Each structure stands twice: as C-alpha cells, then as structure tokens.
C-alpha cells in the first residue's frame, strides 16, 4: 500500500471518527432540546384543559371525555382518588403518579397539580414519543448518509492533496535513481535548497551522493595510482631478478642487484604509504597537543643526515603548540622538505615555524628553479609533475599528500614563486583560542631560534 493510499484512508478514518463524535454530541443535545420542548408544549396545554373542564359538569358517569387537546396528546384528571375526565386513548398508567415530567409506557408524561372548580386535582398529560423519536430518527438517517459521503469526499481530497505533496518526492526518487545509474553523482537534485522537509531531505541526499562521489573518485584514484606507479618498480625488480637467475653472477654483482632490488622495494613501500594516505580521505584524525617546531627540527636533522651537501636552515619562534596528528604532520614535513631537496637541484633551503595568536605557520622555501605561475594551482593534483621546470624521481603524490594532511587538520596551504627564483610553500594550521584564564605556563612562548 502506497503512502498516498495510507494517507487518504487514514484521513478518511479520522474524519469519520470526528464526525461520529460530533454527531453523538449533537444527538444528545438535540434529544435534550426535543424533550424540553415537548415538556413546555404539554405544560402549555394545562390552561386549555382547565378551561374545558371548568365549563362542564363533573357529575356524569362514566368520566367526562376530554376533547379539546391535540390528537397526539392524551390526558386524565384525577380528583379525590377518582378519574373525573379522560381522553379515549389514554395509556395504561397507574392512577397515582409522582409529579413531574418523565417517559412512561412509551409516552412522555407530565403530571401536574390542577385546581378544578376550587378543588385540588391532578392532571396527567401524555404525548406519544413520535414528537421526540421522529426527529432523532431523521437525524440518524441523515447521519448514515453524511458520514460515508464525508469520509469518501475527504479520502478523495486527501488522495489528491497527498499526490500533489508527494510529487516532489517522486521527482526526487527518479533523480536519485538516475544518479545511481549514471556516473555523475554530483548533479543537483530537485528541491535542494528549499526550506521545507523535502528540501532538507534533498540536501541530505545531495550531501550523501557528494560523499559517495568523493569515495568513488578516491577509489578510482587509488586504483589508477597503484596500477600506474607500481608497474615500473615491479617491472624493474622482475628484470633484475630474472637477470640474476639467467646468467652466473659474481658475489659483488649479486650484491649490487640486491641493492637495486631493495631500492625498488623501498620505492614501492613509499608509494604504498603515499597511496594509503591519499585514500584516507576526510576521516577524522586523532588530534593531540603537538609541538610543530619540535617535529620540524627532527625532520630537518634527518634531512641533513641524508643530504649533507644541501644547506638547510631552520628558524622558529613563538608558541608552536597545536592539536594535530604527529604521524601525519611528520609526513607533511618530510614531503615538503623532500620535495624541495629533490626538485631544488641542490639549492639552499629554509624551514621556518612560528606561532601566531590563532594559528601556527610553517614555510619551506627553496632557491631552486622554481615553478611557472600557471602550474602553481595544479601542484596538489595527484600525479602532476612540472617536468619542464624540475627534474628527479618522484610519483607526483608528495604535495597531494601534503594538501590532504592540511585538510585533515583544518588548515590551508599556499604555493608562491619567490624572487628571483625558487618556491615557497606556506602552511597555516589553526589552533583553539586560549581562554581568559590561561596561565603563563600554558602559553609556551618560544624565543627566536635558528640553526
């Protein structure tokens, strides 16, 4: 059963219940009104009955026949324990009845005192129940027609309204199905941006499809990267191993082949690590207090050991404590320093880390050949390499990894060409604002330091 049908039936059922409840209240009110009206009508007949009997003698036997009342009204007058006047069709009621108005023997009976020729008497006036029952029956018959008709009308109107309200849902469903069957999950969905419930649903689906598109692109990117960059070292490793097995080799030659094979394995390991970081996406990192200057100093020391012929200066000042992932920030520093050392062609490099009130800034600057201005926006694209301006080994993932790590920390990265030559990479990493009660010990201001 569709939502439209369920909504129409539900509204129709609610309407029927409401109409029946209202009808029951109206029925009771109408019945009370009819009973009160009939009581007033019978009371109004008392003067007519008195006038008729006052002008007729009461000595005749049998009792006098009352003729002045309407056809649907019967009366009996009792005086001294005897019936002195009565209509022909008065119902079989006890001679003695309590005063008041009440239903008796299928009649509405009014019992009231009467003074007849100066002597007390009791008048008993009875009317059939048709005056009360007939209107109530007519009301119930009208209700038997009105309730189903109202429920049917409400069901039709509800179905039409539900169809109109659910039409955007149908369009949204069709658009979502087309997105699922197609390859572009970033197409806008109908209704997105509206302020009602359907608009919020469309926005949620749009966000979910965008995230799925990101996941799909990262998976495709990871697959392409693995197929593209693992092929070369694997082929080289295979050739070396086949060559070692094909012809006799001396121990020195075998050692050289093993060193070359180990270099290929190291390259594949670095590539795999890069690909795993690239596929990490925007997953939440474990942020802990990290001193970026300490990490940068350790990375600079390692770089100096591996490339002692490249001059690498290090400067730091201010408070450089930020919330971050130590492993990821270490990889960021190693990639930036390694990128400058690899493509700077042995030129001098400078690493600076300093703290500002709302952020910690890191710059890695080299005096190498530099990068053309038109290539700067593409440096963080996976596998992009500026071959015309730089040379050396690499897989084009280092700066893409840097950009991804900066994103995971909520920061920004900027690439600028320096004068007269070289490249400067600036990374800004945010940190929470200190509270007013921050103590001096919590503010780790650092004196300017240079190595």
VENHUVEN-V390160 format. One record per pair of residues at least 24 apart in sequence whose C-alpha atoms are under 10 Angstrom apart, sorted by sequence separation. I is the first residue (numbers start at 1). J is the second residue. If there is no record, write none. Layout:
# VENHUVEN-V390160
I,J / I,J
This chain:
# VENHUVEN-V390160
45,69 / 53,77 / 60,84 / 61,85 / 62,86 / 63,87 / 64,88 / 99,123 / 100,124 / 101,125 / 102,126 / 103,127 / 104,128 / 105,129 / 106,130 / 107,131 / 108,132 / 185,209 / 186,210 / 236,260 / 237,261 / 292,316 / 293,317 / 340,364 / 344,368 / 345,369 / 379,403 / 380,404 / 403,427 / 45,70 / 59,84 / 97,122 / 99,124 / 101,126 / 103,128 / 104,129 / 107,132 / 184,209 / 185,210 / 186,211 / 236,261 / 237,262 / 293,318 / 312,337 / 339,364 / 340,365 / 341,366 / 343,368 / 344,369 / 402,427 / 49,75 / 58,84 / 96,122 / 98,124 / 103,129 / 172,198 / 176,202 / 184,210 / 185,211 / 186,212 / 237,263 / 293,319 / 294,320 / 340,366 / 342,368 / 343,369 / 344,370 / 399,425 / 42,69 / 49,76 / 50,77 / 58,85 / 97,124 / 172,199 / 185,212 / 186,213 / 234,261 / 237,264 / 292,319 / 293,320 / 294,321 / 336,363 / 337,364 / 339,366 / 340,367 / 341,368 / 343,370 / 45,73 / 49,77 / 96,124 / 185,213 / 186,214 / 233,261 / 236,264 / 237,265 / 291,319 / 292,320 / 293,321 / 336,364 / 337,365 / 340,368 / 46,75 / 95,124 / 169,198 / 172,201 / 173,202 / 176,205 / 180,209 / 184,213 / 185,214 / 235,264 / 291,320 / 292,321 / 312,341 / 333,362 / 336,365 / 337,366 / 45,75 / 168,198 / 169,199 / 172,202 / 176,206 / 179,209 / 183,213 / 233,263 / 234,264 / 290,320 / 291,321 / 292,322 / 311,341 / 333,363 / 340,370 / 42,73 / 53,84 / 93,124 / 168,199 / 185,216 / 233,264 / 234,265 / 290,321 / 291,322 / 292,323 / 295,326 / 299,330 / 303,334 / 307,338 / 310,341 / 333,364 / 53,85 / 166,198 / 169,201 / 232,264 / 233,265 / 289,321 / 290,322 / 291,323 / 292,324 / 295,327 / 298,330 / 299,331 / 302,334 / 42,75 / 74,107 / 93,126 / 165,198 / 169,202 / 172,205 / 176,209 / 183,216 / 233,266 / 234,267 / 288,321 / 289,322 / 290,323 / 291,324 / 296,329 / 299,332 / 300,333 / 320,353 / 321,354 / 322,355 / 380,413 / 73,107 / 75,109 / 77,111 / 90,124 / 168,202 / 230,264 / 233,267 / 234,268 / 288,322 / 289,323 / 290,324 / 292,326 / 295,329 / 296,330 / 299,333 / 300,334 / 303,337 / 307,341 / 310,344 / 319,353 / 320,354 / 321,355 / 73,108 / 74,109 / 75,110 / 76,111 / 77,112 / 78,113 / 79,114 / 90,125 / 91,126 / 230,265 / 233,268 / 287,322 / 288,323 / 289,324 / 290,325 / 291,326 / 295,330 / 298,333 / 299,334 / 303,338 / 310,345 / 311,346 / 312,347 / 313,348 / 314,349 / 315,350 / 316,351 / 317,352 / 318,353 / 319,354 / 320,355 / 380,415 / 49,85 / 73,109 / 75,111 / 77,113 / 78,114 / 79,115 / 90,126 / 91,127 / 232,268 / 287,323 / 288,324 / 289,325 / 290,326 / 295,331 / 296,332 / 297,333 / 298,334 / 299,335 / 310,346 / 311,347 / 312,348 / 313,349 / 314,350 / 315,351 / 316,352 / 317,353 / 318,354 / 319,355 / 320,356 / 322,358 / 379,415 / 77,114 / 79,116 / 84,121 / 86,123 / 89,126 / 90,127 / 91,128 / 230,267 / 231,268 / 286,323 / 287,324 / 288,325 / 289,326 / 292,329 / 296,333 / 300,337 / 309,346 / 310,347 / 311,348 / 312,349 / 313,350 / 314,351 / 315,352 / 316,353 / 317,354 / 318,355 / 319,356 / 322,359 / 377,414 / 378,415 / 83,121 / 85,123 / 86,124 / 87,125 / 229,267 / 230,268 / 286,324 / 287,325 / 288,326 / 292,330 / 295,333 / 296,334 / 299,337 / 303,341 / 309,347 / 310,348 / 311,349 / 312,350 / 313,351 / 314,352 / 315,353 / 316,354 / 317,355 / 318,356 / 319,357 / 321,359 / 322,360 / 376,414 / 377,415 / 77,116 / 80,119 / 82,121 / 83,122 / 86,125 / 229,268 / 230,269 / 285,324 / 286,325 / 287,326 / 290,329 / 295,334 / 299,338 / 307,346 / 309,348 / 310,349 / 311,350 / 312,351 / 313,352 / 314,353 / 315,354 / 316,355 / 317,356 / 318,357 / 320,359 / 321,360 / 376,415 / 377,416 / 79,119 / 80,120 / 81,121 / 83,123 / 285,325 / 286,326 / 319,359 / 320,360 / 375,415 / 376,416 / 79,120 / 80,121 / 81,122 / 230,271 / 292,333 / 296,337 / 319,360 / 320,361 / 376,417 / 78,120 / 79,121 / 80,122 / 226,268 / 229,271 / 230,272 / 318,360 / 320,362 / 373,415 / 78,121 / 79,122 / 229,272 / 285,328 / 343,386 / 373,416 / 77,121 / 78,122 / 79,123 / 343,387 / 371,415 / 372,416 / 373,417 / 77,122 / 78,123 / 226,271 / 316,361 / 344,389 / 345,390 / 371,416 / 372,417 / 76,122 / 77,123 / 78,124 / 225,271 / 226,272 / 316,362 / 343,389 / 344,390 / 345,391 / 370,416 / 371,417 / 76,123 / 77,124 / 225,272 / 343,390 / 344,391 / 345,392 / 370,417 / 371,418 / 376,423 / 75,123 / 76,124 / 77,125 / 315,363 / 342,390 / 343,391 / 344,392 / 369,417 / 370,418 / 75,124 / 76,125 / 225,274 / 226,275 / 342,391 / 343,392 / 370,419 / 74,124 / 75,125 / 76,126 / 222,272 / 225,275 / 300,350 / 314,364 / 342,392 / 343,393 / 361,411 / 363,413 / 365,415 / 367,417 / 368,418 / 370,420 / 371,421 / 74,125 / 75,126 / 277,328 / 300,351 / 313,364 / 341,392 / 342,393 / 343,394 / 360,411 / 361,412 / 362,413 / 363,414 / 364,415 / 365,416 / 366,417 / 367,418 / 369,420 / 370,421 / 371,422 / 372,423 / 73,125 / 74,126 / 75,127 / 222,274 / 223,275 / 313,365 / 342,394 / 359,411 / 361,413 / 363,415 / 365,417 / 366,418 / 367,419 / 368,420 / 369,421 / 370,422 / 371,423 / 73,126 / 74,127 / 222,275 / 312,365 / 339,392 / 365,418 / 367,420 / 368,421 / 369,422 / 370,423 / 371,424 / 72,126 / 73,127 / 74,128 / 221,275 / 222,276 / 277,331 / 297,351 / 312,366 / 367,421 / 368,422 / 369,423 / 370,424 / 72,127 / 73,128 / 296,351 / 297,352 / 311,366 / 339,394 / 366,421 / 367,422 / 368,423 / 69,125 / 71,127 / 72,128 / 222,278 / 223,279 / 296,352 / 297,353 / 366,422 / 367,423 / 70,127 / 72,129 / 218,275 / 221,278 / 222,279 / 274,331 / 296,353 / 339,396 / 365,422 / 366,423 / 367,424 / 43,101 / 58,116 / 72,130 / 221,279 / 273,331 / 293,351 / 365,423 / 366,424 / 42,101 / 58,117 / 72,131 / 219,278 / 220,279 / 293,352 / 294,353 / 339,398 / 364,423 / 365,424 / 366,425 / 57,117 / 218,278 / 219,279 / 293,353 / 338,398 / 339,399 / 364,424 / 365,425 / 39,100 / 40,101 / 54,115 / 218,279 / 274,335 / 292,353 / 293,354 / 363,424 / 364,425 / 365,426 / 39,101 / 54,116 / 55,117 / 217,279 / 218,280 / 292,354 / 293,355 / 335,397 / 336,398 / 363,425 / 364,426 / 38,101 / 39,102 / 53,116 / 54,117 / 218,281 / 292,355 / 335,398 / 336,399 / 362,425 / 363,426 / 364,427 / 46,110 / 50,114 / 53,117 / 54,118 / 215,279 / 334,398 / 335,399 / 362,426 / 363,427 / 36,101 / 49,114 / 50,115 / 51,116 / 215,280 / 335,400 / 336,401 / 361,426 / 362,427 / 363,428 / 35,101 / 42,108 / 46,112 / 50,116 / 215,281 / 296,362 / 332,398 / 335,401 / 336,402 / 361,427 / 362,428 / 35,102 / 42,109 / 43,110 / 46,113 / 47,114 / 50,117 / 214,281 / 215,282 / 293,360 / 331,398 / 332,399 / 335,402 / 360,427 / 361,428 / 362,429 / 35,103 / 42,110 / 43,111 / 46,114 / 214,282 / 292,360 / 293,361 / 334,402 / 359,427 / 360,428 / 361,429 / 39,108 / 42,111 / 43,112 / 291,360 / 292,361 / 293,362 / 332,401 / 333,402 / 359,428 / 360,429 / 361,430 / 38,108 / 39,109 / 40,110 / 292,362 / 331,401 / 332,402 / 358,428 / 359,429 / 360,430 / 38,109 / 39,110 / 211,282 / 331,402 / 332,403 / 358,429 / 359,430 / 360,431 / 38,110 / 332,404 / 356,428 / 358,430 / 359,431 / 35,108 / 50,123 / 328,401 / 329,402 / 332,405 / 349,422 / 351,424 / 353,426 / 355,428 / 357,430 / 358,431 / 359,432 / 49,123 / 328,402 / 331,405 / 332,406 / 348,422 / 349,423 / 350,424 / 351,425 / 352,426 / 353,427 / 355,429 / 356,430 / 357,431 / 358,432 / 359,433 / 347,422 / 349,424 / 356,431 / 357,432 / 358,433 / 49,125 / 328,404 / 329,405 / 355,431 / 357,433 / 358,434 / 46,123 / 328,405 / 329,406 / 357,434 / 46,124 / 328,406 / 344,422 / 46,125 / 344,423 / 45,125 / 325,405 / 328,408 / 329,409 / 324,405 / 328,409 / 42,124 / 43,125 / 340,422 / 42,125 / 325,408 / 340,423 / 42,126 / 324,408 / 325,409 / 340,424 / 42,127 / 324,409 / 340,425 / 39,125 / 41,127 / 323,409 / 324,410 / 39,126 / 322,409 / 39,127 / 38,127 / 336,425 / 355,444 / 355,445 / 38,129 / 354,445 / 355,446 / 354,446 / 38,131 / 35,129 / 37,131 / 38,132 / 354,448 / 37,132 / 332,427 / 353,448 / 354,449 / 35,131 / 36,132 / 353,449 / 34,131 / 35,132 / 352,449 / 34,132 / 35,133 / 352,450 / 33,132 / 34,133 / 351,450 / 32,132 / 351,451 / 31,132 / 34,135 / 350,451 / 30,132 / 31,133 / 34,136 / 31,135 / 278,382 / 30,135 / 31,136 / 324,429 / 30,136 / 323,429 / 324,430 / 275,382 / 322,429 / 323,430 / 324,431 / 28,136 / 322,430 / 323,431 / 27,136 / 30,139 / 320,429 / 322,431 / 323,432 / 27,137 / 321,431 / 322,432 / 320,431 / 27,139 / 26,139 / 27,140 / 23,139 / 24,140 / 23,140 / 278,397 / 23,143 / 277,397 / 278,398 / 285,405 / 274,395 / 280,401 / 287,408 / 321,442 / 275,397 / 278,400 / 279,401 / 282,404 / 287,409 / 321,443 / 20,143 / 271,394 / 274,397 / 275,398 / 277,400 / 278,401 / 281,404 / 282,405 / 285,408 / 286,409 / 319,442 / 320,443 / 321,444 / 19,143 / 20,144 / 23,147 / 271,395 / 274,398 / 277,401 / 278,402 / 280,404 / 281,405 / 284,408 / 285,409 / 319,443 / 320,444 / 321,445 / 270,395 / 271,396 / 276,401 / 277,402 / 278,403 / 279,404 / 280,405 / 282,407 / 283,408 / 284,409 / 318,443 / 319,444 / 320,445 / 271,397 / 274,400 / 275,401 / 278,404 / 281,407 / 282,408 / 318,444 / 319,445 / 320,446 / 19,146 / 20,147 / 267,394 / 271,398 / 274,401 / 277,404 / 278,405 / 281,408 / 282,409 / 318,445 / 319,446 / 19,147 / 267,395 / 277,405 / 280,408 / 317,445 / 318,446 / 319,447 / 18,147 / 19,148 / 317,446 / 318,447 / 16,146 / 17,147 / 316,446 / 317,447 / 318,448 / 16,147 / 19,150 / 316,447 / 317,448 / 318,449 / 15,147 / 16,148 / 19,151 / 316,448 / 317,449 / 15,148 / 16,149 / 315,448 / 316,449 / 317,450 / 16,150 / 17,151 / 315,449 / 316,450 / 12,147 / 13,148 / 15,150 / 16,151 / 314,449 / 315,450 / 316,451 / 12,148 / 15,151 / 16,152 / 314,450 / 315,451 / 14,151 / 15,152 / 292,429 / 313,450 / 314,451 / 12,150 / 13,151 / 15,153 / 16,154 / 313,451 / 12,151 / 13,152 / 15,154 / 312,451 / 11,151 / 12,152 / 14,154 / 15,155 / 12,153 / 13,154 / 9,151 / 12,154 / 13,155 / 289,431 / 8,151 / 9,152 / 11,154 / 12,155 / 8,152 / 11,155 / 12,156 / 9,154 / 10,155 / 11,156 / 12,157 / 8,154 / 9,155 / 11,157 / 12,158 / 8,155 / 9,156 / 11,158 / 12,159 / 7,155 / 8,156 / 10,158 / 11,159 / 6,155 / 8,157 / 9,158 / 5,155 / 8,158 / 9,159 / 5,156 / 7,158 / 8,159 / 300,451 / 6,158 / 7,159 / 8,160 / 5,158 / 6,159 / 8,161 / 291,444 / 293,446 / 4,158 / 5,159 / 7,161 / 8,162 / 229,383 / 297,451 / 4,159 / 7,162 / 8,163 / 228,383 / 3,159 / 4,160 / 6,162 / 7,163 / 293,449 / 4,161 / 5,162 / 225,382 / 4,162 / 5,163 / 225,383 / 3,162 / 4,163 / 224,383 / 3,163 / 4,164 / 222,382 / 4,165 / 221,382 / 4,166 / 221,383 / 3,166 / 229,394 / 230,395 / 229,395 / 228,395 / 229,396 / 225,395 / 225,396 / 225,397
